[in-house]
Amino acid sequence: MNNRKIRVVVAGKGGVGKTTLTALLAHAFSRRGMRVLAVDGDPQANLAATLGIPALHPITPLSEQKAYIQEKIGGVPGRGGFMVLNPDIADVADRFAVPAGERIRLLVMGGVRNAGSGCLCPEYTLISTILASTGCLPDEVILLDTPAGLEHFGRAVAQGFNCALIVTDASYNARSVARDLSRLARQCGIRDVILVFNRMHSGSDLKEIAEEMEGLFLDIRSMPHDPCLPRCEPSVVPVVEGECPVMKRVNSLAEFILSRD
């Protein structure tokens, strides 16, 4: 077993299956005895339900934890005081992550207005610091589910993550976004940039994708169109426990990520 810390950001166009892949990978790594922190960076916050957390257990996003933000960041712009731009956030997961399965915890970031536009609001400062400082968190694996794109926390993601999974499907728009995200991830300095072709129907589709994306990715992986997934929505737990076809590919992807030195 590789002892290094695995830090993976999952990105792509909306609707291509980023959240589902994040949840499946969380279970795949946890089944290998690893402690996993799944981070929901999408304001829509669907990762909890996908991991199998009942809707009856509401989760307060980190961006709404005002007391913690004040404790770590300090002053609020426009209201006097100074902001701490490099707060100590080593305790954030222990204080706010919730159990989401065996050896899996979930940390919900919540929405931040103006993210990526030079915003220096306390919420953005805290969240970007957490993403840039994932090395200080104790979990062996951190998986970040993002909104559509890396722009929101590009610099922070580049500092805190060593692998980017760019998810696409066969649609023209999703493939175009994937090409752009590949370039952005490499410009950010993320070492391993991997394409995941989701909902693949045939080998000819994969061949076409591989030719189109040649030279843009370290590796190209495919996930089959699996009827188990829509039948089990929103939770992936039955898919994991039932060993549906997609899990074989997810397990292979997890092993590849672990094999990288």
Secondary structure, DSSP 8 states (H G I E B T S, - for coil): ---S-EEEEEEESTTSSHHHHHHHHHHHHHTTT--EEEEE-STT--HHHHHT--TTS----GGG-HHHHHHHHB--TTSSS-B-SS---TTHHHHH-EE-STTEEEEE----TTTTTT---HHHHHHHHHHHTGGGS--SEEEEE-SSSSGGGHHHHHHH-SEEEEEE-SSHHHHHHHHHHHHHHHHHT-SEEEEEEEEE--HHHHHHHHHHTTTT-SEEEEEE--THHHHHTT--HHHHHTT-HHHHHHHHHHHHHHH--
